Amino acid sequence: MDLNKEIISAIKTKKAVIGTKESMLLMKNKKCKLVVFAQNLPVELKEELENISKMTNIPIKMFNGTNKELGILCKKPFNISVIAIKG
């Protein structure tokens, strides 16, 4: 499935959790099926996401755009760096 469509669908069905801390918490508790992050996410946070992903086997994908563009895609009036999509 196209990543953009999957994000839009998750937002519409309220299966998306927005925010770095919230997404990492869901990953650690294995309560999501996918985590998406913006291209301009700071390297330290990306590495932390990758480490959690390795421990939990939850895939992470990079959104082809900035946090501003991810916020626009989600129809939110703010920048979004990380989204977790619940299963």
PyMOL Python script that loads the backbone (N, CA, C, O; Angstrom):
from pymol import cmd

cmd.read_pdbstr("""\
ATOM      1  N   MET A   1       0.844  -1.190   0.000  1.00  0.00           N
ATOM      2  CA  MET A   1       0.000   0.000   0.000  1.00  0.00           C
ATOM      3  C   MET A   1       0.883   1.244   0.000  1.00  0.00           C
ATOM      4  O   MET A   1       1.967   1.255   0.582  1.00  0.00           O
ATOM      5  N   ASP A   2       0.406   2.268  -0.650  1.00  0.00           N
ATOM      6  CA  ASP A   2       1.107   3.533  -0.694  1.00  0.00           C
ATOM      7  C   ASP A   2       1.182   4.135   0.716  1.00  0.00           C
ATOM      8  O   ASP A   2       0.175   4.180   1.422  1.00  0.00           O
ATOM      9  N   LEU A   3       2.354   4.589   1.120  1.00  0.00           N
ATOM     10  CA  LEU A   3       2.555   5.104   2.474  1.00  0.00           C
ATOM     11  C   LEU A   3       1.652   6.300   2.754  1.00  0.00           C
ATOM     12  O   LEU A   3       1.058   6.382   3.829  1.00  0.00           O
ATOM     13  N   ASN A   4       1.539   7.229   1.804  1.00  0.00           N
ATOM     14  CA  ASN A   4       0.691   8.407   2.010  1.00  0.00           C
ATOM     15  C   ASN A   4      -0.757   7.997   2.248  1.00  0.00           C
ATOM     16  O   ASN A   4      -1.421   8.540   3.131  1.00  0.00           O
ATOM     17  N   LYS A   5      -1.247   7.039   1.464  1.00  0.00           N
ATOM     18  CA  LYS A   5      -2.625   6.575   1.625  1.00  0.00           C
ATOM     19  C   LYS A   5      -2.818   5.897   2.975  1.00  0.00           C
ATOM     20  O   LYS A   5      -3.856   6.052   3.618  1.00  0.00           O
ATOM     21  N   GLU A   6      -1.813   5.149   3.391  1.00  0.00           N
ATOM     22  CA  GLU A   6      -1.903   4.464   4.684  1.00  0.00           C
ATOM     23  C   GLU A   6      -1.953   5.478   5.831  1.00  0.00           C
ATOM     24  O   GLU A   6      -2.701   5.291   6.791  1.00  0.00           O
ATOM     25  N   ILE A   7      -1.165   6.544   5.735  1.00  0.00           N
ATOM     26  CA  ILE A   7      -1.173   7.595   6.755  1.00  0.00           C
ATOM     27  C   ILE A   7      -2.532   8.281   6.794  1.00  0.00           C
ATOM     28  O   ILE A   7      -3.110   8.461   7.866  1.00  0.00           O
ATOM     29  N   ILE A   8      -3.047   8.667   5.620  1.00  0.00           N
ATOM     30  CA  ILE A   8      -4.343   9.349   5.547  1.00  0.00           C
ATOM     31  C   ILE A   8      -5.446   8.459   6.114  1.00  0.00           C
ATOM     32  O   ILE A   8      -6.304   8.928   6.861  1.00  0.00           O
ATOM     33  N   SER A   9      -5.422   7.180   5.760  1.00  0.00           N
ATOM     34  CA  SER A   9      -6.419   6.239   6.261  1.00  0.00           C
ATOM     35  C   SER A   9      -6.339   6.116   7.789  1.00  0.00           C
ATOM     36  O   SER A   9      -7.370   6.093   8.462  1.00  0.00           O
ATOM     37  N   ALA A  10      -5.142   6.038   8.328  1.00  0.00           N
ATOM     38  CA  ALA A  10      -4.960   5.923   9.782  1.00  0.00           C
ATOM     39  C   ALA A  10      -5.457   7.171  10.502  1.00  0.00           C
ATOM     40  O   ALA A  10      -6.042   7.074  11.581  1.00  0.00           O
ATOM     41  N   ILE A  11      -5.228   8.342   9.913  1.00  0.00           N
ATOM     42  CA  ILE A  11      -5.711   9.595  10.514  1.00  0.00           C
ATOM     43  C   ILE A  11      -7.241   9.600  10.516  1.00  0.00           C
ATOM     44  O   ILE A  11      -7.861   9.930  11.526  1.00  0.00           O
ATOM     45  N   LYS A  12      -7.848   9.233   9.383  1.00  0.00           N
ATOM     46  CA  LYS A  12      -9.320   9.239   9.266  1.00  0.00           C
ATOM     47  C   LYS A  12      -9.967   8.257  10.229  1.00  0.00           C
ATOM     48  O   LYS A  12     -11.010   8.558  10.810  1.00  0.00           O
ATOM     49  N   THR A  13      -9.363   7.086  10.405  1.00  0.00           N
ATOM     50  CA  THR A  13      -9.945   6.056  11.270  1.00  0.00           C
ATOM     51  C   THR A  13      -9.472   6.172  12.720  1.00  0.00           C
ATOM     52  O   THR A  13      -9.779   5.320  13.554  1.00  0.00           O
ATOM     53  N   LYS A  14      -8.732   7.224  13.001  1.00  0.00           N
ATOM     54  CA  LYS A  14      -8.220   7.494  14.356  1.00  0.00           C
ATOM     55  C   LYS A  14      -7.309   6.370  14.872  1.00  0.00           C
ATOM     56  O   LYS A  14      -7.284   6.077  16.067  1.00  0.00           O
ATOM     57  N   LYS A  15      -6.563   5.749  13.951  1.00  0.00           N
ATOM     58  CA  LYS A  15      -5.602   4.715  14.337  1.00  0.00           C
ATOM     59  C   LYS A  15      -4.177   5.247  14.349  1.00  0.00           C
ATOM     60  O   LYS A  15      -3.223   4.484  14.495  1.00  0.00           O
ATOM     61  N   ALA A  16      -4.037   6.560  14.196  1.00  0.00           N
ATOM     62  CA  ALA A  16      -2.707   7.171  14.189  1.00  0.00           C
ATOM     63  C   ALA A  16      -2.469   7.908  15.500  1.00  0.00           C
ATOM     64  O   ALA A  16      -3.350   8.591  16.021  1.00  0.00           O
ATOM     65  N   VAL A  17      -1.273   7.754  16.009  1.00  0.00           N
ATOM     66  CA  VAL A  17      -0.850   8.500  17.196  1.00  0.00           C
ATOM     67  C   VAL A  17       0.282   9.411  16.761  1.00  0.00           C
ATOM     68  O   VAL A  17       1.276   8.962  16.190  1.00  0.00           O
ATOM     69  N   ILE A  18       0.117  10.693  17.037  1.00  0.00           N
ATOM     70  CA  ILE A  18       1.080  11.696  16.591  1.00  0.00           C
ATOM     71  C   ILE A  18       2.018  12.056  17.733  1.00  0.00           C
ATOM     72  O   ILE A  18       1.582  12.280  18.862  1.00  0.00           O
ATOM     73  N   GLY A  19       3.304  12.110  17.431  1.00  0.00           N
ATOM     74  CA  GLY A  19       4.289  12.546  18.413  1.00  0.00           C
ATOM     75  C   GLY A  19       5.389  11.520  18.624  1.00  0.00           C
ATOM     76  O   GLY A  19       5.157  10.311  18.593  1.00  0.00           O
ATOM     77  N   THR A  20       6.586  12.032  18.839  1.00  0.00           N
ATOM     78  CA  THR A  20       7.748  11.162  19.011  1.00  0.00           C
ATOM     79  C   THR A  20       7.649  10.331  20.281  1.00  0.00           C
ATOM     80  O   THR A  20       7.799   9.109  20.238  1.00  0.00           O
ATOM     81  N   LYS A  21       7.398  10.984  21.411  1.00  0.00           N
ATOM     82  CA  LYS A  21       7.341  10.261  22.687  1.00  0.00           C
ATOM     83  C   LYS A  21       6.221   9.230  22.692  1.00  0.00           C
ATOM     84  O   LYS A  21       6.410   8.092  23.122  1.00  0.00           O
ATOM     85  N   GLU A  22       5.037   9.646  22.203  1.00  0.00           N
ATOM     86  CA  GLU A  22       3.887   8.753  22.186  1.00  0.00           C
ATOM     87  C   GLU A  22       4.145   7.549  21.277  1.00  0.00           C
ATOM     88  O   GLU A  22       3.801   6.418  21.618  1.00  0.00           O
ATOM     89  N   SER A  23       4.750   7.805  20.125  1.00  0.00           N
ATOM     90  CA  SER A  23       5.039   6.729  19.177  1.00  0.00           C
ATOM     91  C   SER A  23       6.047   5.741  19.748  1.00  0.00           C
ATOM     92  O   SER A  23       5.882   4.529  19.609  1.00  0.00           O
ATOM     93  N   MET A  24       7.086   6.254  20.388  1.00  0.00           N
ATOM     94  CA  MET A  24       8.093   5.373  20.987  1.00  0.00           C
ATOM     95  C   MET A  24       7.489   4.530  22.102  1.00  0.00           C
ATOM     96  O   MET A  24       7.839   3.360  22.258  1.00  0.00           O
ATOM     97  N   LEU A  25       6.592   5.115  22.871  1.00  0.00           N
ATOM     98  CA  LEU A  25       5.933   4.374  23.944  1.00  0.00           C
ATOM     99  C   LEU A  25       5.078   3.241  23.365  1.00  0.00           C
ATOM    100  O   LEU A  25       5.095   2.122  23.879  1.00  0.00           O
ATOM    101  N   LEU A  26       4.333   3.534  22.298  1.00  0.00           N
ATOM    102  CA  LEU A  26       3.538   2.490  21.652  1.00  0.00           C
ATOM    103  C   LEU A  26       4.430   1.384  21.104  1.00  0.00           C
ATOM    104  O   LEU A  26       4.100   0.202  21.210  1.00  0.00           O
ATOM    105  N   MET A  27       5.562   1.770  20.518  1.00  0.00           N
ATOM    106  CA  MET A  27       6.503   0.763  19.993  1.00  0.00           C
ATOM    107  C   MET A  27       7.010  -0.136  21.118  1.00  0.00           C
ATOM    108  O   MET A  27       7.018  -1.360  20.989  1.00  0.00           O
ATOM    109  N   LYS A  28       7.428   0.474  22.210  1.00  0.00           N
ATOM    110  CA  LYS A  28       7.977  -0.301  23.326  1.00  0.00           C
ATOM    111  C   LYS A  28       6.946  -1.270  23.897  1.00  0.00           C
ATOM    112  O   LYS A  28       7.293  -2.353  24.368  1.00  0.00           O
ATOM    113  N   ASN A  29       5.663  -0.867  23.849  1.00  0.00           N
ATOM    114  CA  ASN A  29       4.583  -1.716  24.358  1.00  0.00           C
ATOM    115  C   ASN A  29       3.975  -2.605  23.271  1.00  0.00           C
ATOM    116  O   ASN A  29       2.996  -3.312  23.507  1.00  0.00           O
ATOM    117  N   LYS A  30       4.577  -2.557  22.066  1.00  0.00           N
ATOM    118  CA  LYS A  30       4.131  -3.356  20.916  1.00  0.00           C
ATOM    119  C   LYS A  30       2.655  -3.157  20.611  1.00  0.00           C
ATOM    120  O   LYS A  30       1.923  -4.118  20.376  1.00  0.00           O
ATOM    121  N   LYS A  31       2.224  -1.891  20.616  1.00  0.00           N
ATOM    122  CA  LYS A  31       0.820  -1.574  20.366  1.00  0.00           C
ATOM    123  C   LYS A  31       0.616  -0.848  19.047  1.00  0.00           C
ATOM    124  O   LYS A  31      -0.403  -0.187  18.850  1.00  0.00           O
ATOM    125  N   CYS A  32       1.585  -0.969  18.142  1.00  0.00           N
ATOM    126  CA  CYS A  32       1.425  -0.373  16.815  1.00  0.00           C
ATOM    127  C   CYS A  32       2.017  -1.323  15.781  1.00  0.00           C
ATOM    128  O   CYS A  32       2.798  -2.217  16.104  1.00  0.00           O
ATOM    129  N   LYS A  33       1.619  -1.100  14.517  1.00  0.00           N
ATOM    130  CA  LYS A  33       2.107  -1.985  13.457  1.00  0.00           C
ATOM    131  C   LYS A  33       3.140  -1.315  12.569  1.00  0.00           C
ATOM    132  O   LYS A  33       3.862  -1.991  11.836  1.00  0.00           O
ATOM    133  N   LEU A  34       3.216   0.013  12.629  1.00  0.00           N
ATOM    134  CA  LEU A  34       4.135   0.756  11.778  1.00  0.00           C
ATOM    135  C   LEU A  34       4.400   2.128  12.378  1.00  0.00           C
ATOM    136  O   LEU A  34       3.511   2.734  12.977  1.00  0.00           O
ATOM    137  N   VAL A  35       5.616   2.612  12.216  1.00  0.00           N
ATOM    138  CA  VAL A  35       5.965   3.974  12.634  1.00  0.00           C
ATOM    139  C   VAL A  35       6.568   4.686  11.430  1.00  0.00           C
ATOM    140  O   VAL A  35       7.432   4.152  10.734  1.00  0.00           O
ATOM    141  N   VAL A  36       6.089   5.902  11.204  1.00  0.00           N
ATOM    142  CA  VAL A  36       6.536   6.715  10.071  1.00  0.00           C
ATOM    143  C   VAL A  36       7.183   7.973  10.630  1.00  0.00           C
ATOM    144  O   VAL A  36       6.661   8.598  11.553  1.00  0.00           O
ATOM    145  N   PHE A  37       8.338   8.340  10.053  1.00  0.00           N
ATOM    146  CA  PHE A  37       9.013   9.549  10.512  1.00  0.00           C
ATOM    147  C   PHE A  37       9.369  10.431   9.320  1.00  0.00           C
ATOM    148  O   PHE A  37       9.568   9.946   8.207  1.00  0.00           O
ATOM    149  N   ALA A  38       9.445  11.731   9.575  1.00  0.00           N
ATOM    150  CA  ALA A  38       9.769  12.706   8.531  1.00  0.00           C
ATOM    151  C   ALA A  38      11.259  12.655   8.204  1.00  0.00           C
ATOM    152  O   ALA A  38      12.079  12.262   9.033  1.00  0.00           O
ATOM    153  N   GLN A  39      11.592  13.064   6.972  1.00  0.00           N
ATOM    154  CA  GLN A  39      12.991  13.059   6.515  1.00  0.00           C
ATOM    155  C   GLN A  39      13.897  13.891   7.409  1.00  0.00           C
ATOM    156  O   GLN A  39      15.059  13.539   7.613  1.00  0.00           O
ATOM    157  N   ASN A  40      13.379  14.992   7.945  1.00  0.00           N
ATOM    158  CA  ASN A  40      14.230  15.891   8.718  1.00  0.00           C
ATOM    159  C   ASN A  40      14.190  15.616  10.222  1.00  0.00           C
ATOM    160  O   ASN A  40      14.494  16.500  11.023  1.00  0.00           O
ATOM    161  N   LEU A  41      13.816  14.398  10.603  1.00  0.00           N
ATOM    162  CA  LEU A  41      13.879  14.007  12.013  1.00  0.00           C
ATOM    163  C   LEU A  41      15.348  14.015  12.443  1.00  0.00           C
ATOM    164  O   LEU A  41      16.202  13.501  11.720  1.00  0.00           O
ATOM    165  N   PRO A  42      15.652  14.592  13.612  1.00  0.00           N
ATOM    166  CA  PRO A  42      17.044  14.603  14.066  1.00  0.00           C
ATOM    167  C   PRO A  42      17.639  13.191  14.134  1.00  0.00           C
ATOM    168  O   PRO A  42      16.949  12.228  14.468  1.00  0.00           O
ATOM    169  N   VAL A  43      18.918  13.091  13.814  1.00  0.00           N
ATOM    170  CA  VAL A  43      19.616  11.802  13.727  1.00  0.00           C
ATOM    171  C   VAL A  43      19.496  11.003  15.028  1.00  0.00           C
ATOM    172  O   VAL A  43      19.299   9.788  14.985  1.00  0.00           O
ATOM    173  N   GLU A  44      19.609  11.662  16.173  1.00  0.00           N
ATOM    174  CA  GLU A  44      19.544  10.948  17.455  1.00  0.00           C
ATOM    175  C   GLU A  44      18.196  10.256  17.623  1.00  0.00           C
ATOM    176  O   GLU A  44      18.135   9.113  18.077  1.00  0.00           O
ATOM    177  N   LEU A  45      17.106  10.952  17.254  1.00  0.00           N
ATOM    178  CA  LEU A  45      15.781  10.362  17.390  1.00  0.00           C
ATOM    179  C   LEU A  45      15.581   9.229  16.387  1.00  0.00           C
ATOM    180  O   LEU A  45      14.958   8.217  16.708  1.00  0.00           O
ATOM    181  N   LYS A  46      16.104   9.398  15.183  1.00  0.00           N
ATOM    182  CA  LYS A  46      16.008   8.340  14.168  1.00  0.00           C
ATOM    183  C   LYS A  46      16.727   7.086  14.660  1.00  0.00           C
ATOM    184  O   LYS A  46      16.214   5.976  14.516  1.00  0.00           O
ATOM    185  N   GLU A  47      17.904   7.261  15.238  1.00  0.00           N
ATOM    186  CA  GLU A  47      18.663   6.123  15.761  1.00  0.00           C
ATOM    187  C   GLU A  47      17.913   5.436  16.896  1.00  0.00           C
ATOM    188  O   GLU A  47      17.923   4.210  17.002  1.00  0.00           O
ATOM    189  N   GLU A  48      17.260   6.236  17.749  1.00  0.00           N
ATOM    190  CA  GLU A  48      16.485   5.664  18.850  1.00  0.00           C
ATOM    191  C   GLU A  48      15.298   4.859  18.310  1.00  0.00           C
ATOM    192  O   GLU A  48      14.998   3.775  18.809  1.00  0.00           O
ATOM    193  N   LEU A  49      14.622   5.401  17.281  1.00  0.00           N
ATOM    194  CA  LEU A  49      13.526   4.668  16.635  1.00  0.00           C
ATOM    195  C   LEU A  49      14.030   3.348  16.049  1.00  0.00           C
ATOM    196  O   LEU A  49      13.386   2.309  16.197  1.00  0.00           O
ATOM    197  N   GLU A  50      15.182   3.397  15.386  1.00  0.00           N
ATOM    198  CA  GLU A  50      15.759   2.198  14.784  1.00  0.00           C
ATOM    199  C   GLU A  50      16.084   1.145  15.841  1.00  0.00           C
ATOM    200  O   GLU A  50      15.854  -0.045  15.626  1.00  0.00           O
ATOM    201  N   ASN A  51      16.616   1.580  16.977  1.00  0.00           N
ATOM    202  CA  ASN A  51      16.942   0.647  18.062  1.00  0.00           C
ATOM    203  C   ASN A  51      15.687  -0.022  18.611  1.00  0.00           C
ATOM    204  O   ASN A  51      15.661  -1.234  18.821  1.00  0.00           O
ATOM    205  N   ILE A  52      14.645   0.779  18.841  1.00  0.00           N
ATOM    206  CA  ILE A  52      13.390   0.215  19.356  1.00  0.00           C
ATOM    207  C   ILE A  52      12.801  -0.734  18.317  1.00  0.00           C
ATOM    208  O   ILE A  52      12.279  -1.794  18.663  1.00  0.00           O
ATOM    209  N   SER A  53      12.887  -0.352  17.043  1.00  0.00           N
ATOM    210  CA  SER A  53      12.366  -1.185  15.962  1.00  0.00           C
ATOM    211  C   SER A  53      13.048  -2.553  15.944  1.00  0.00           C
ATOM    212  O   SER A  53      12.388  -3.574  15.749  1.00  0.00           O
ATOM    213  N   LYS A  54      14.350  -2.576  16.144  1.00  0.00           N
ATOM    214  CA  LYS A  54      15.097  -3.839  16.163  1.00  0.00           C
ATOM    215  C   LYS A  54      14.663  -4.725  17.329  1.00  0.00           C
ATOM    216  O   LYS A  54      14.571  -5.945  17.194  1.00  0.00           O
ATOM    217  N   MET A  55      14.397  -4.094  18.476  1.00  0.00           N
ATOM    218  CA  MET A  55      14.004  -4.856  19.665  1.00  0.00           C
ATOM    219  C   MET A  55      12.579  -5.390  19.565  1.00  0.00           C
ATOM    220  O   MET A  55      12.284  -6.468  20.082  1.00  0.00           O
ATOM    221  N   THR A  56      11.698  -4.647  18.907  1.00  0.00           N
ATOM    222  CA  THR A  56      10.278  -5.000  18.891  1.00  0.00           C
ATOM    223  C   THR A  56       9.792  -5.586  17.569  1.00  0.00           C
ATOM    224  O   THR A  56       8.664  -6.070  17.481  1.00  0.00           O
ATOM    225  N   ASN A  57      10.640  -5.544  16.540  1.00  0.00           N
ATOM    226  CA  ASN A  57      10.265  -6.007  15.190  1.00  0.00           C
ATOM    227  C   ASN A  57       9.107  -5.211  14.597  1.00  0.00           C
ATOM    228  O   ASN A  57       8.359  -5.733  13.771  1.00  0.00           O
ATOM    229  N   ILE A  58       8.950  -3.955  15.007  1.00  0.00           N
ATOM    230  CA  ILE A  58       7.946  -3.075  14.412  1.00  0.00           C
ATOM    231  C   ILE A  58       8.646  -2.255  13.337  1.00  0.00           C
ATOM    232  O   ILE A  58       9.628  -1.568  13.618  1.00  0.00           O
ATOM    233  N   PRO A  59       8.141  -2.326  12.099  1.00  0.00           N
ATOM    234  CA  PRO A  59       8.818  -1.608  11.013  1.00  0.00           C
ATOM    235  C   PRO A  59       8.697  -0.088  11.134  1.00  0.00           C
ATOM    236  O   PRO A  59       7.697   0.438  11.623  1.00  0.00           O
ATOM    237  N   ILE A  60       9.735   0.595  10.679  1.00  0.00           N
ATOM    238  CA  ILE A  60       9.697   2.049  10.589  1.00  0.00           C
ATOM    239  C   ILE A  60       9.953   2.422   9.134  1.00  0.00           C
ATOM    240  O   ILE A  60      10.731   1.771   8.437  1.00  0.00           O
ATOM    241  N   LYS A  61       9.282   3.484   8.692  1.00  0.00           N
ATOM    242  CA  LYS A  61       9.453   3.955   7.324  1.00  0.00           C
ATOM    243  C   LYS A  61       9.656   5.461   7.335  1.00  0.00           C
ATOM    244  O   LYS A  61       9.097   6.179   8.164  1.00  0.00           O
ATOM    245  N   MET A  62      10.466   5.915   6.400  1.00  0.00           N
ATOM    246  CA  MET A  62      10.697   7.348   6.278  1.00  0.00           C
ATOM    247  C   MET A  62       9.681   7.943   5.306  1.00  0.00           C
ATOM    248  O   MET A  62       9.519   7.457   4.186  1.00  0.00           O
ATOM    249  N   PHE A  63       9.007   8.990   5.745  1.00  0.00           N
ATOM    250  CA  PHE A  63       8.086   9.741   4.896  1.00  0.00           C
ATOM    251  C   PHE A  63       8.913  10.582   3.929  1.00  0.00           C
ATOM    252  O   PHE A  63       9.898  11.203   4.328  1.00  0.00           O
ATOM    253  N   ASN A  64       8.521  10.602   2.680  1.00  0.00           N
ATOM    254  CA  ASN A  64       9.273  11.329   1.657  1.00  0.00           C
ATOM    255  C   ASN A  64       8.907  12.811   1.703  1.00  0.00           C
ATOM    256  O   ASN A  64       8.277  13.337   0.786  1.00  0.00           O
ATOM    257  N   GLY A  65       9.312  13.472   2.787  1.00  0.00           N
ATOM    258  CA  GLY A  65       9.035  14.898   2.967  1.00  0.00           C
ATOM    259  C   GLY A  65       9.423  15.332   4.365  1.00  0.00           C
ATOM    260  O   GLY A  65       9.829  14.519   5.196  1.00  0.00           O
ATOM    261  N   THR A  66       9.294  16.619   4.610  1.00  0.00           N
ATOM    262  CA  THR A  66       9.670  17.187   5.904  1.00  0.00           C
ATOM    263  C   THR A  66       8.540  17.035   6.914  1.00  0.00           C
ATOM    264  O   THR A  66       7.440  16.595   6.578  1.00  0.00           O
ATOM    265  N   ASN A  67       8.832  17.408   8.156  1.00  0.00           N
ATOM    266  CA  ASN A  67       7.797  17.361   9.189  1.00  0.00           C
ATOM    267  C   ASN A  67       6.654  18.338   8.881  1.00  0.00           C
ATOM    268  O   ASN A  67       5.510  18.091   9.262  1.00  0.00           O
ATOM    269  N   LYS A  68       6.955  19.428   8.205  1.00  0.00           N
ATOM    270  CA  LYS A  68       5.911  20.372   7.794  1.00  0.00           C
ATOM    271  C   LYS A  68       4.983  19.712   6.775  1.00  0.00           C
ATOM    272  O   LYS A  68       3.762  19.832   6.872  1.00  0.00           O
ATOM    273  N   GLU A  69       5.568  19.015   5.796  1.00  0.00           N
ATOM    274  CA  GLU A  69       4.780  18.334   4.762  1.00  0.00           C
ATOM    275  C   GLU A  69       3.959  17.182   5.349  1.00  0.00           C
ATOM    276  O   GLU A  69       2.847  16.915   4.894  1.00  0.00           O
ATOM    277  N   LEU A  70       4.507  16.506   6.352  1.00  0.00           N
ATOM    278  CA  LEU A  70       3.765  15.435   7.020  1.00  0.00           C
ATOM    279  C   LEU A  70       2.572  16.011   7.778  1.00  0.00           C
ATOM    280  O   LEU A  70       1.491  15.421   7.784  1.00  0.00           O
ATOM    281  N   GLY A  71       2.765  17.146   8.407  1.00  0.00           N
ATOM    282  CA  GLY A  71       1.657  17.828   9.084  1.00  0.00           C
ATOM    283  C   GLY A  71       0.564  18.229   8.110  1.00  0.00           C
ATOM    284  O   GLY A  71      -0.621  18.095   8.415  1.00  0.00           O
ATOM    285  N   ILE A  72       0.954  18.720   6.940  1.00  0.00           N
ATOM    286  CA  ILE A  72      -0.016  19.109   5.902  1.00  0.00           C
ATOM    287  C   ILE A  72      -0.781  17.878   5.413  1.00  0.00           C
ATOM    288  O   ILE A  72      -2.000  17.933   5.252  1.00  0.00           O
ATOM    289  N   LEU A  73      -0.076  16.771   5.177  1.00  0.00           N
ATOM    290  CA  LEU A  73      -0.723  15.533   4.731  1.00  0.00           C
ATOM    291  C   LEU A  73      -1.778  15.076   5.744  1.00  0.00           C
ATOM    292  O   LEU A  73      -2.839  14.578   5.370  1.00  0.00           O
ATOM    293  N   CYS A  74      -1.470  15.251   7.016  1.00  0.00           N
ATOM    294  CA  CYS A  74      -2.384  14.829   8.079  1.00  0.00           C
ATOM    295  C   CYS A  74      -3.451  15.886   8.377  1.00  0.00           C
ATOM    296  O   CYS A  74      -4.281  15.698   9.266  1.00  0.00           O
ATOM    297  N   LYS A  75      -3.428  16.994   7.634  1.00  0.00           N
ATOM    298  CA  LYS A  75      -4.378  18.099   7.796  1.00  0.00           C
ATOM    299  C   LYS A  75      -4.347  18.669   9.215  1.00  0.00           C
ATOM    300  O   LYS A  75      -5.384  18.960   9.810  1.00  0.00           O
ATOM    301  N   LYS A  76      -3.136  18.818   9.733  1.00  0.00           N
ATOM    302  CA  LYS A  76      -2.935  19.394  11.057  1.00  0.00           C
ATOM    303  C   LYS A  76      -2.233  20.742  10.907  1.00  0.00           C
ATOM    304  O   LYS A  76      -1.419  20.917  10.000  1.00  0.00           O
ATOM    305  N   PRO A  77      -2.540  21.691  11.784  1.00  0.00           N
ATOM    306  CA  PRO A  77      -1.923  23.022  11.684  1.00  0.00           C
ATOM    307  C   PRO A  77      -0.554  23.113  12.355  1.00  0.00           C
ATOM    308  O   PRO A  77      -0.142  24.189  12.788  1.00  0.00           O
ATOM    309  N   PHE A  78       0.143  21.993  12.438  1.00  0.00           N
ATOM    310  CA  PHE A  78       1.458  21.972  13.075  1.00  0.00           C
ATOM    311  C   PHE A  78       2.327  20.923  12.396  1.00  0.00           C
ATOM    312  O   PHE A  78       1.829  20.068  11.664  1.00  0.00           O
ATOM    313  N   ASN A  79       3.621  20.998  12.644  1.00  0.00           N
ATOM    314  CA  ASN A  79       4.570  20.039  12.083  1.00  0.00           C
ATOM    315  C   ASN A  79       4.453  18.701  12.813  1.00  0.00           C
ATOM    316  O   ASN A  79       4.200  18.650  14.017  1.00  0.00           O
ATOM    317  N   ILE A  80       4.644  17.625  12.054  1.00  0.00           N
ATOM    318  CA  ILE A  80       4.599  16.279  12.643  1.00  0.00           C
ATOM    319  C   ILE A  80       5.877  15.547  12.230  1.00  0.00           C
ATOM    320  O   ILE A  80       6.175  15.418  11.043  1.00  0.00           O
ATOM    321  N   SER A  81       6.617  15.078  13.217  1.00  0.00           N
ATOM    322  CA  SER A  81       7.866  14.369  12.936  1.00  0.00           C
ATOM    323  C   SER A  81       7.701  12.858  12.918  1.00  0.00           C
ATOM    324  O   SER A  81       8.341  12.165  12.126  1.00  0.00           O
ATOM    325  N   VAL A  82       6.828  12.341  13.807  1.00  0.00           N
ATOM    326  CA  VAL A  82       6.660  10.896  13.938  1.00  0.00           C
ATOM    327  C   VAL A  82       5.186  10.554  14.125  1.00  0.00           C
ATOM    328  O   VAL A  82       4.463  11.230  14.856  1.00  0.00           O
ATOM    329  N   ILE A  83       4.759   9.492  13.448  1.00  0.00           N
ATOM    330  CA  ILE A  83       3.397   8.965  13.610  1.00  0.00           C
ATOM    331  C   ILE A  83       3.488   7.458  13.813  1.00  0.00           C
ATOM    332  O   ILE A  83       4.227   6.765  13.114  1.00  0.00           O
ATOM    333  N   ALA A  84       2.727   6.967  14.779  1.00  0.00           N
ATOM    334  CA  ALA A  84       2.604   5.518  14.961  1.00  0.00           C
ATOM    335  C   ALA A  84       1.216   5.104  14.488  1.00  0.00           C
ATOM    336  O   ALA A  84       0.221   5.754  14.810  1.00  0.00           O
ATOM    337  N   ILE A  85       1.159   4.029  13.731  1.00  0.00           N
ATOM    338  CA  ILE A  85      -0.111   3.524  13.226  1.00  0.00           C
ATOM    339  C   ILE A  85      -0.447   2.242  13.968  1.00  0.00           C
ATOM    340  O   ILE A  85       0.282   1.252  13.903  1.00  0.00           O
ATOM    341  N   LYS A  86      -1.576   2.288  14.678  1.00  0.00           N
ATOM    342  CA  LYS A  86      -2.002   1.121  15.462  1.00  0.00           C
ATOM    343  C   LYS A  86      -2.542   0.035  14.552  1.00  0.00           C
ATOM    344  O   LYS A  86      -3.097   0.306  13.487  1.00  0.00           O
ATOM    345  N   GLY A  87      -2.365  -1.205  15.000  1.00  0.00           N
ATOM    346  CA  GLY A  87      -2.836  -2.344  14.224  1.00  0.00           C
ATOM    347  C   GLY A  87      -4.245  -2.597  14.480  1.00  0.00           C
ATOM    348  O   GLY A  87      -4.819  -3.525  13.910  1.00  0.00           O
TER     349      GLY A  87
END
""", "prot")
cmd.dss("prot")
cmd.show_as("cartoon", "prot")
cmd.util.cbc("prot")
cmd.orient("prot")
